């Protein structure tokens, strides 16, 4: 069988998006998140796709890689038509991803695959090892909510030093470039919660298609366990209603103690995503 590969940068052509969505629709499992479907045709997104077409111009597989926060760190995944999985098309697409990363001078990459044994074997054969896992959580919008007395949520308005201190205390200093990107990139809205004028929590909201994503969510450590996180999450769910979104999504590492906080706010597991990193030559030696 004659198969040709091509690479196309975001935003993808309308015809390419149509072909990819048609192939995506053949699967019962929803792979749209790991394949970055909302970013395919967005002019402000950074990434690319590798497509595998037959001589009859039929798309039988594709891979997508995206620079999620503009730091030259890519996340990628692969999808191959069920009838063509034994033709090494997945490996060829992965080679295309590596070539694309090299062209774009990527500083690192992670493979993101919904948990299943076939994906595990595929990635191990490519020289990848498991790095960590995340649970994708989702919940419907919320119609009614009330903030506690003395609490307000407003757009970021220049309190950079206090915001950096809060995020570093909740994560580590590696979160600071992510904050910079969230503040500068179009479509990412940084919100802050204050109680009696003091910074209590923060989150960044991002619209992708019918979904409202919550990222960079953090509560000041000395205020945790007092209901501020729950209030912020309920407020975010109400924002989804106001923006006519179908659901609110966020992801959290499986060993993160905050998982209970999200479940208490109504979030339920959608899927488990395994992240894989490539074993470098130095590590192999």
C-alpha positions, 0 to 999 in steps of 0.5 A: 500500500502506498502511503504518503506523509505530510506535515502541516503547521497550525492553523490547519487547512479546513479540508485537513481538519474535516478529514481529521475530525472524520477519522476521530469520529470513528472511535468510541473513546474520545481522543480529542483532548490528547490530540488538541482538537480545539487548537487545530484551526486556531491562528494563535495556537502553536503546533503541527500535525502529521498526516498519513494518506493513501494513494486514494487520498484517504486519511488513515492516521495522524499525529498532533503536537502542540506547544501548550504554553509557548515554552518550546515544550511539546505534547503529542499523540497519535491516532491510526485507523483501526483497520491499518494499525499493523502497517507501522503507520503509528511509528512513521507518524511518530518519526514525523513528530520527531522531525517536526520537533527538530525543525521547531527546536523543541526543548522537550516533549511528552507523549500523551495517551489515554491509558491502554495496553496497546499505547504502552507497548507502542511507546516503549518500542519508541524508547519512551518511559512513563513519566506521570499520569493525570486524570481529566475531570469534568463537570456541568455548568452551575446555575446558582452560586454565592460567594462567601461574605467579604470575598470577590473574584476579579480579573488580574489587575497588576498584583504580580508580586503577590500572585507569583508568591501564591503560585510558587507556594502552591507549586514551585518556581517552574510555574512562573513562565506559565504565569507569564504566558497566561498573562500575555497569551490571547484567550487566557483569562487570569482571575484572582480571588480576594478576601477582605482585600487580600489575595486568596486564590487564582485560576486561569480560564481558557475557552476551547470549543464547548469547554471551559478549562481551568488551569493554574488553579491555586489557593494560598496555603494558609487559607486552604481548607476554609472553602475558598477553593470550593467557592472559586470552582463553583464560580468557574462553573457559573462562568461556563454557564454565562459563556454557554459552555457545555462543561468545565474541564481540568486535569490533575496528577493522580497523586495530587491530594487536591483531587478530593477538592475537585470531586467535592466540587462536583467534578467527575473523572472523564479519562486517565491520560498517561504522559511519557518521556523519551529515554535519552542516549545518555540515560541509556548508556 
